[in-house]
């Protein structure tokens, strides 16, 4: 019996205000703010997050 592959990913995003890049979880359960300027970058929807910043890369 094989284990199923996870459907969740980590996402590298860039803050539109200060251009800081950070890595977030694709199914986060809380609001995600920029670590530098504090701007709201993503919000939870009950499943995948709603991203309000530029997505640079989806990591495996």
N, C-alpha and C positions, 0 to 999 in steps of 0.2 A: 504494500500500500504506500503510495507516494503522498507527500504533503503538498497541498495546493500552493501555488505561487501567490504572494501577497498582491493585492490590488492597489495598495497605497504607495505613494512615492514621496520623495523629498524634492522640493522645488527651490531653485535659486532665483531670487527676484532682486530688482533694483528699485530703490525708493525714488519716486519722481521729484521729490523736493530737494533732497541732499545728495542723491546718487549713491548712497550707501548700498552695498550688496550684502544680502544675508540669505541663509538657507532656512526654509520653513517646511513643516510637515503638511502634506496635501490634504489631510483629514483632521486638522486641528480642531479642538473643541472650544477654543477661546479666541478672542480678538488678538491679532498680531500687530504690534506697533514697531516702527523703525527704532532700532537700538540707538541711533544717533540723535534724530530730531523728534521722535515720538509720534510721527504721523501714522494713522491707521492704514496698514497695508493689506490686511485680509480679515474677513469675518466668517464665522462658522455658519453653516446652513443646515446642519443636521447630518451631513455626509461630507462631501468634498467642500473645501473652502471657496469663498468668492474672493478672488484676488483683485486688488485695486492698484496694482503696480505692474511694471513690465516684467514678464517672465523671461529669464535669460536661458535657463536650462532645466530640464527634468532629469533628476538623478535616479539611478537604479538602486 
